[in-house]
Amino acid sequence: MAGAGVSSPSKPTRLRATVWRRLEGLGAIYLQNSAAALPASVQAERALRTSRHDILSLAGSAVLLNRRWSVGRR
């Protein structure tokens, strides 16, 4: 599972829409307004890194997370 926490600047609004569409196209599930979870894949990681770069270049903030789930283990 891959995830992102983003806070993009309110202007330009096209950046927010671009990031949202990019993540939605990869199957993202939004956990909150600025937190999304995606199935782990090379394509998702590439899109997250691109989105992070775009957001940081406009003085926003972004955190990328990667999590492997272990089910039934103690």
LODO-133305 format. One record per atom (N, C-alpha, C, CB): atom name; x, y, z; residue in three letters. Coordinates in Angstrom, 2 decimals. Each point is the difference from the previous one (the first is absolute). Glycine has a CB too. Example, Ala and Ser with C-alpha at 12.3 -4.5 7.8 and 13.67 -1.06 7.14 Angstrom:
% residues 2
tivo N; u 13.19; v -5.69; w 7.80; midren ALA
tivo CA; u -0.89; v 1.19; w 0.00; midren ALA
tivo C; u 0.90; v 1.20; w 0.00; midren ALA
tivo CB; u -1.89; v -1.17; w 1.25; midren ALA
tivo N; u 1.54; v 2.22; w -1.97; midren SER
tivo CA; u 0.82; v 1.19; w 0.06; midren SER
tivo C; u -0.77; v 1.09; w 0.73; midren SER
tivo CB; u 1.18; v -0.63; w -2.15; midren SER
//
This chain:
% residues 74
tivo N; u 0.85; v -1.16; w 0.00; midren MET
tivo CA; u -0.85; v 1.16; w 0.00; midren MET
tivo C; u 0.90; v 1.22; w 0.00; midren MET
tivo CB; u -1.87; v -1.22; w 1.21; midren MET
tivo N; u 1.54; v 2.16; w -2.04; midren ALA
tivo CA; u 0.70; v 1.27; w -0.05; midren ALA
tivo C; u -0.97; v 1.08; w 0.44; midren ALA
tivo CB; u 1.54; v -0.78; w -1.87; midren ALA
tivo N; u -1.01; v 1.86; w 2.41; midren GLY
tivo CA; u -0.88; v 1.07; w 0.44; midren GLY
tivo C; u 0.67; v 1.34; w -0.12; midren GLY
tivo CB; u -1.11; v -1.57; w 1.54; midren GLY
tivo N; u 0.31; v 2.59; w -1.45; midren ALA
tivo CA; u 0.52; v 1.36; w -0.08; midren ALA
tivo C; u -0.83; v 0.91; w 0.88; midren ALA
tivo CB; u 0.82; v -0.39; w -2.34; midren ALA
tivo N; u -0.12; v 1.28; w 3.00; midren GLY
tivo CA; u -0.64; v 1.08; w 0.73; midren GLY
tivo C; u 0.46; v 1.28; w -0.68; midren GLY
tivo CB; u -0.11; v -1.29; w 2.22; midren GLY
tivo N; u -0.81; v 2.06; w -2.75; midren VAL
tivo CA; u 0.40; v 1.18; w -0.77; midren VAL
tivo C; u -0.75; v 1.23; w 0.48; midren VAL
tivo CB; u 0.49; v -1.44; w -1.97; midren VAL
tivo N; u 0.18; v 2.54; w 1.86; midren SER
tivo CA; u -0.61; v 1.29; w 0.27; midren SER
tivo C; u 0.48; v 0.93; w -1.10; midren SER
tivo CB; u -0.13; v -0.38; w 2.53; midren SER
tivo N; u -0.69; v 0.54; w -3.54; midren SER
tivo CA; u 0.40; v 0.84; w -1.12; midren SER
tivo C; u -0.50; v 1.42; w 0.22; midren SER
tivo CB; u -0.03; v -1.98; w -1.56; midren SER
tivo N; u 0.76; v 2.95; w 1.03; midren PRO
tivo CA; u -0.44; v 1.39; w 0.14; midren PRO
tivo C; u -1.38; v 0.19; w -0.62; midren PRO
tivo CB; u 2.40; v 0.76; w -0.04; midren PRO
tivo N; u -3.17; v 0.17; w 0.58; midren SER
tivo CA; u -1.35; v 0.22; w -0.52; midren SER
tivo C; u 0.01; v 0.57; w -1.41; midren SER
tivo CB; u -0.79; v 0.36; w 2.32; midren SER
tivo N; u 1.86; v 0.31; w -2.69; midren LYS
tivo CA; u 0.17; v 0.52; w -1.36; midren LYS
tivo C; u 1.28; v -0.56; w -0.58; midren LYS
tivo CB; u -1.26; v 2.13; w 0.56; midren LYS
tivo N; u 1.35; v -2.58; w -1.76; midren PRO
tivo CA; u -1.10; v -0.10; w -0.96; midren PRO
tivo C; u -0.86; v -1.23; w 0.27; midren PRO
tivo CB; u 1.41; v 1.19; w -1.71; midren PRO
tivo N; u -2.70; v -1.07; w 1.53; midren THR
tivo CA; u -0.91; v -1.10; w 0.26; midren THR
tivo C; u 0.20; v -1.15; w -0.98; midren THR
tivo CB; u -1.63; v 1.63; w 0.92; midren THR
tivo N; u 2.19; v -1.34; w -2.08; midren ARG
tivo CA; u 0.22; v -1.07; w -0.98; midren ARG
tivo C; u 0.95; v -1.06; w 0.54; midren ARG
tivo CB; u -0.38; v 1.64; w -1.85; midren ARG
tivo N; u 1.33; v -1.25; w 2.73; midren LEU
tivo CA; u 0.92; v -0.98; w 0.58; midren LEU
tivo C; u -0.76; v -0.99; w 0.87; midren LEU
tivo CB; u 1.85; v 1.70; w -0.05; midren LEU
tivo N; u -2.75; v -1.20; w 0.89; midren ARG
tivo CA; u -0.80; v -0.90; w 0.84; midren ARG
tivo C; u -0.79; v -0.98; w -0.87; midren ARG
tivo CB; u -0.17; v 1.79; w 1.77; midren ARG
tivo N; u -0.45; v -1.27; w -2.82; midren ALA
tivo CA; u -0.80; v -0.85; w -0.88; midren ALA
tivo C; u 0.87; v -1.01; w -0.73; midren ALA
tivo CB; u -1.64; v 1.87; w -0.28; midren ALA
tivo N; u 2.82; v -1.45; w -0.16; midren THR
tivo CA; u 0.90; v -0.90; w -0.71; midren THR
tivo C; u 0.45; v -1.15; w 0.90; midren THR
tivo CB; u 0.78; v 1.91; w -1.42; midren THR
tivo N; u -0.39; v -1.59; w 2.65; midren VAL
tivo CA; u 0.44; v -1.03; w 0.95; midren VAL
tivo C; u -1.16; v -0.94; w 0.30; midren VAL
tivo CB; u 1.68; v 1.58; w 1.00; midren VAL
tivo N; u -2.86; v -1.04; w -0.74; midren TRP
tivo CA; u -1.17; v -0.82; w 0.30; midren TRP
tivo C; u -0.31; v -0.96; w -1.15; midren TRP
tivo CB; u -0.91; v 1.85; w 1.44; midren TRP
tivo N; u 0.90; v -1.33; w -2.67; midren ARG
tivo CA; u -0.30; v -0.85; w -1.17; midren ARG
tivo C; u 1.07; v -1.07; w -0.19; midren ARG
tivo CB; u -1.19; v 1.92; w -1.08; midren ARG
tivo N; u 2.44; v -1.54; w 1.27; midren ARG
tivo CA; u 1.11; v -0.95; w -0.17; midren ARG
tivo C; u -0.15; v -1.16; w 0.99; midren ARG
tivo CB; u 1.51; v 1.87; w -0.78; midren ARG
tivo N; u -1.78; v -1.56; w 2.04; midren LEU
tivo CA; u -0.12; v -1.05; w 1.01; midren LEU
tivo C; u -1.29; v -0.81; w -0.18; midren LEU
tivo CB; u 1.32; v 1.42; w 1.57; midren LEU
tivo N; u -2.40; v -0.74; w -1.89; midren GLU
tivo CA; u -1.27; v -0.70; w -0.23; midren GLU
tivo C; u 0.14; v -0.99; w -1.16; midren GLU
tivo CB; u -1.28; v 2.00; w 0.87; midren GLU
tivo N; u 1.99; v -1.61; w -1.91; midren GLY
tivo CA; u 0.21; v -0.87; w -1.15; midren GLY
tivo C; u 0.77; v -1.27; w 0.34; midren GLY
tivo CB; u -0.05; v 2.01; w -1.42; midren GLY
tivo N; u 0.82; v -1.97; w 2.52; midren LEU
tivo CA; u 0.76; v -1.17; w 0.43; midren LEU
tivo C; u -0.76; v -0.83; w 1.03; midren LEU
tivo CB; u 2.09; v 1.27; w -0.44; midren LEU
tivo N; u -3.32; v -0.87; w 0.75; midren GLY
tivo CA; u -0.82; v -0.76; w 0.94; midren GLY
tivo C; u 0.14; v 0.45; w 1.44; midren GLY
tivo CB; u 0.20; v -1.89; w -1.53; midren GLY
tivo N; u 0.20; v 3.14; w 1.74; midren ALA
tivo CA; u 0.17; v 0.51; w 1.36; midren ALA
tivo C; u -1.32; v 0.05; w 0.75; midren ALA
tivo CB; u 1.95; v 1.34; w -0.77; midren ALA
tivo N; u -1.87; v -1.60; w 2.03; midren ILE
tivo CA; u -1.13; v 0.16; w 0.91; midren ILE
tivo C; u 0.40; v 1.13; w 0.95; midren ILE
tivo CB; u -0.75; v -2.48; w -0.16; midren ILE
tivo N; u -0.06; v 3.53; w 0.20; midren TYR
tivo CA; u 0.31; v 1.12; w 0.88; midren TYR
tivo C; u -0.49; v -0.31; w 1.40; midren TYR
tivo CB; u -0.14; v 1.62; w -1.93; midren TYR
tivo N; u 1.07; v -1.61; w 2.89; midren LEU
tivo CA; u -0.32; v -0.27; w 1.39; midren LEU
tivo C; u -0.48; v 1.26; w 0.71; midren LEU
tivo CB; u 1.71; v -1.84; w 0.02; midren LEU
tivo N; u -1.19; v 2.97; w -0.44; midren GLN
tivo CA; u -0.40; v 1.33; w 0.44; midren GLN
tivo C; u 0.23; v 0.92; w -1.18; midren GLN
tivo CB; u 0.58; v -0.45; w 2.47; midren GLN
tivo N; u -0.83; v 1.73; w -2.30; midren ASN
tivo CA; u 0.18; v 0.94; w -1.11; midren ASN
tivo C; u 1.41; v -0.04; w -0.58; midren ASN
tivo CB; u -1.71; v 1.44; w 1.04; midren ASN
tivo N; u 2.70; v -1.63; w -0.20; midren SER
tivo CA; u 1.37; v 0.07; w -0.50; midren SER
tivo C; u 0.78; v -1.29; w 0.23; midren SER
tivo CB; u -0.06; v 2.43; w 0.42; midren SER
tivo N; u -0.61; v -3.54; w -0.23; midren ALA
tivo CA; u 0.67; v -1.28; w 0.20; midren ALA
tivo C; u -0.63; v -1.05; w -0.91; midren ALA
tivo CB; u 0.55; v 0.60; w 2.41; midren ALA
tivo N; u 0.29; v -1.25; w -3.19; midren ALA
tivo CA; u -0.49; v -1.00; w -0.95; midren ALA
tivo C; u 0.78; v -1.29; w 0.14; midren ALA
tivo CB; u -0.70; v 1.81; w -1.58; midren ALA
tivo N; u 0.07; v -2.94; w 1.31; midren ALA
tivo CA; u 0.64; v -1.31; w -0.01; midren ALA
tivo C; u -0.17; v -0.60; w -1.39; midren ALA
tivo CB; u -0.43; v -0.33; w 2.49; midren ALA
tivo N; u 1.49; v -0.30; w -2.98; midren LEU
tivo CA; u -0.03; v -0.62; w -1.32; midren LEU
tivo C; u 0.56; v -1.41; w 0.09; midren LEU
tivo CB; u 0.24; v 2.25; w -1.12; midren LEU
tivo N; u -0.65; v -3.13; w 0.20; midren PRO
tivo CA; u 0.66; v -1.30; w -0.10; midren PRO
tivo C; u 1.46; v 0.23; w -0.39; midren PRO
tivo CB; u -2.19; v -1.17; w -0.65; midren PRO
tivo N; u 3.08; v 0.42; w 1.27; midren ALA
tivo CA; u 1.43; v 0.16; w -0.29; midren ALA
tivo C; u 0.31; v -0.48; w -1.41; midren ALA
tivo CB; u 0.55; v -0.29; w 2.44; midren ALA
tivo N; u 0.13; v 1.13; w -3.21; midren SER
tivo CA; u 0.46; v -0.37; w -1.33; midren SER
tivo C; u 1.07; v 1.00; w -0.42; midren SER
tivo CB; u -2.25; v -1.02; w -0.61; midren SER
tivo N; u 3.03; v 0.65; w -0.37; midren VAL
tivo CA; u 1.02; v 0.90; w -0.53; midren VAL
tivo C; u -0.66; v 1.25; w -0.56; midren VAL
tivo CB; u 1.52; v -1.95; w -0.52; midren VAL
tivo N; u -2.63; v 1.78; w -0.18; midren GLN
tivo CA; u -0.72; v 1.13; w -0.59; midren GLN
tivo C; u -0.52; v 0.95; w 1.09; midren GLN
tivo CB; u -0.65; v -1.45; w -1.94; midren GLN
tivo N; u 0.11; v 0.90; w 3.02; midren ALA
tivo CA; u -0.51; v 0.84; w 1.09; midren ALA
tivo C; u 1.14; v 0.77; w 0.66; midren ALA
tivo CB; u -1.88; v -1.61; w 0.38; midren ALA
tivo N; u 3.00; v 0.94; w -0.14; midren GLU
tivo CA; u 1.13; v 0.68; w 0.62; midren GLU
tivo C; u 0.52; v 1.13; w -0.89; midren GLU
tivo CB; u 0.61; v -2.13; w 1.17; midren GLU
tivo N; u -0.54; v 1.88; w -2.46; midren ARG
tivo CA; u 0.45; v 1.04; w -0.94; midren ARG
tivo C; u -0.95; v 1.19; w 0.02; midren ARG
tivo CB; u 1.05; v -1.77; w -1.45; midren ARG
tivo N; u -2.35; v 1.51; w 1.45; midren ALA
tivo CA; u -0.99; v 1.09; w 0.02; midren ALA
tivo C; u 0.07; v 0.77; w 1.32; midren ALA
tivo CB; u -1.48; v -1.33; w -1.53; midren ALA
tivo N; u 1.68; v 0.62; w 2.64; midren LEU
tivo CA; u 0.11; v 0.67; w 1.29; midren LEU
tivo C; u 1.23; v 0.89; w 0.05; midren LEU
tivo CB; u -1.18; v -1.91; w 1.07; midren LEU
tivo N; u 2.30; v 1.41; w -1.58; midren ARG
tivo CA; u 1.23; v 0.80; w 0.00; midren ARG
tivo C; u -0.15; v 1.23; w -0.90; midren ARG
tivo CB; u 1.36; v -2.09; w 0.42; midren ARG
tivo N; u -2.01; v 1.93; w -1.56; midren THR
tivo CA; u -0.23; v 1.13; w -0.90; midren THR
tivo C; u -0.91; v 1.02; w 0.67; midren THR
tivo CB; u 0.28; v -1.50; w -1.99; midren THR
tivo N; u -1.34; v 1.04; w 2.63; midren SER
tivo CA; u -0.92; v 0.90; w 0.70; midren SER
tivo C; u 0.71; v 0.73; w 1.13; midren SER
tivo CB; u -1.93; v -1.51; w -0.59; midren SER
tivo N; u 2.76; v 0.78; w 1.33; midren ARG
tivo CA; u 0.75; v 0.61; w 1.10; midren ARG
tivo C; u 0.90; v 1.12; w -0.54; midren ARG
tivo CB; u -0.05; v -2.17; w 1.29; midren ARG
tivo N; u 0.74; v 1.90; w -2.37; midren HIS
tivo CA; u 0.88; v 1.01; w -0.60; midren HIS
tivo C; u -0.79; v 1.24; w -0.40; midren HIS
tivo CB; u 1.52; v -1.83; w -0.83; midren HIS
tivo N; u -2.66; v 1.61; w 0.18; midren ASP
tivo CA; u -0.85; v 1.12; w -0.44; midren ASP
tivo C; u -0.47; v 0.84; w 1.18; midren ASP
tivo CB; u -0.74; v -1.37; w -1.97; midren ASP
tivo N; u 0.32; v 0.70; w 3.03; midren ILE
tivo CA; u -0.53; v 0.68; w 1.18; midren ILE
tivo C; u 1.11; v 0.79; w 0.71; midren ILE
tivo CB; u -1.75; v -1.79; w 0.26; midren ILE
tivo N; u 2.91; v 1.16; w -0.08; midren LEU
tivo CA; u 1.10; v 0.68; w 0.68; midren LEU
tivo C; u 0.51; v 1.19; w -0.79; midren LEU
tivo CB; u 0.63; v -2.17; w 1.03; midren LEU
tivo N; u -0.67; v 2.10; w -2.36; midren SER
tivo CA; u 0.48; v 1.09; w -0.82; midren SER
tivo C; u -0.85; v 1.26; w 0.15; midren SER
tivo CB; u 0.89; v -1.68; w -1.60; midren SER
tivo N; u -2.13; v 1.52; w 2.11; midren LEU
tivo CA; u -0.89; v 1.14; w 0.21; midren LEU
tivo C; u -0.21; v 0.28; w 1.48; midren LEU
tivo CB; u -1.14; v -0.53; w -2.17; midren LEU
tivo N; u 2.11; v 0.15; w 3.00; midren ALA
tivo CA; u 0.00; v 0.27; w 1.44; midren ALA
tivo C; u -1.07; v -0.76; w 0.78; midren ALA
tivo CB; u 0.88; v 2.23; w -0.55; midren ALA
tivo N; u -1.34; v -3.36; w 0.03; midren GLY
tivo CA; u -0.91; v -0.85; w 0.75; midren GLY
tivo C; u 0.82; v -1.00; w 0.80; midren GLY
tivo CB; u -1.82; v 0.28; w -1.73; midren GLY
tivo N; u 1.18; v -1.27; w 2.31; midren SER
tivo CA; u 0.72; v -1.05; w 0.72; midren SER
tivo C; u -0.59; v -1.35; w -0.39; midren SER
tivo CB; u 0.52; v 1.56; w 1.93; midren SER
tivo N; u 0.34; v -2.58; w -1.89; midren ALA
tivo CA; u -0.44; v -1.34; w -0.37; midren ALA
tivo C; u 0.86; v -1.03; w 0.72; midren ALA
tivo CB; u -0.79; v 0.81; w -2.26; midren ALA
tivo N; u 0.14; v -1.87; w 2.74; midren VAL
tivo CA; u 0.69; v -1.10; w 0.65; midren VAL
tivo C; u -0.46; v -1.28; w -0.69; midren VAL
tivo CB; u 0.16; v 1.24; w 2.23; midren VAL
tivo N; u 0.80; v -2.05; w -2.65; midren LEU
tivo CA; u -0.32; v -1.28; w -0.64; midren LEU
tivo C; u 0.28; v -1.13; w 0.98; midren LEU
tivo CB; u 0.54; v 0.93; w -2.31; midren LEU
tivo N; u -1.43; v -1.91; w 2.33; midren LEU
tivo CA; u 0.13; v -1.14; w 0.90; midren LEU
tivo C; u -0.08; v -1.29; w -0.80; midren LEU
tivo CB; u -1.00; v 1.31; w 1.89; midren LEU
tivo N; u 1.69; v -2.32; w -1.40; midren ASN
tivo CA; u -0.06; v -1.32; w -0.61; midren ASN
tivo C; u -0.18; v -1.00; w 1.13; midren ASN
tivo CB; u 1.47; v 0.69; w -1.99; midren ASN
tivo N; u -2.44; v -1.56; w 1.86; midren ARG
tivo CA; u -0.29; v -0.95; w 1.08; midren ARG
tivo C; u -0.29; v -1.37; w -0.58; midren ARG
tivo CB; u -0.90; v 1.85; w 1.42; midren ARG
tivo N; u 1.58; v -2.83; w -0.88; midren ARG
tivo CA; u -0.32; v -1.40; w -0.31; midren ARG
tivo C; u -0.78; v -0.57; w 1.18; midren ARG
tivo CB; u 2.09; v -0.28; w -1.47; midren ARG
tivo N; u -3.21; v -0.30; w 1.17; midren TRP
tivo CA; u -0.85; v -0.54; w 1.06; midren TRP
tivo C; u 0.39; v -1.43; w 0.29; midren TRP
tivo CB; u -1.88; v 1.51; w -0.68; midren TRP
tivo N; u 1.91; v -1.87; w 1.90; midren SER
tivo CA; u 0.18; v -1.40; w 0.38; midren SER
tivo C; u -1.25; v -0.42; w 0.76; midren SER
tivo CB; u 2.56; v 0.22; w 0.10; midren SER
tivo N; u -3.29; v -1.11; w -0.71; midren VAL
tivo CA; u -1.28; v -0.44; w 0.56; midren VAL
tivo C; u 0.22; v -1.30; w 0.74; midren VAL
tivo CB; u -1.30; v 1.15; w -1.84; midren VAL
tivo N; u 0.77; v -1.23; w 3.04; midren GLY
tivo CA; u 0.07; v -1.23; w 0.77; midren GLY
tivo C; u 1.33; v -0.23; w 0.69; midren GLY
tivo CB; u -1.62; v -0.91; w -1.58; midren GLY
tivo N; u 2.50; v 1.86; w 1.56; midren ARG
tivo CA; u 1.30; v -0.15; w 0.68; midren ARG
tivo C; u -0.03; v 0.75; w 1.32; midren ARG
tivo CB; u 1.21; v -0.24; w -2.22; midren ARG
tivo N; u -0.40; v -0.24; w 3.14; midren ARG
tivo CA; u 0.12; v 0.69; w 1.28; midren ARG
tivo C; u 1.38; v 0.57; w 0.14; midren ARG
tivo CB; u -1.68; v -1.50; w 1.01; midren ARG
//
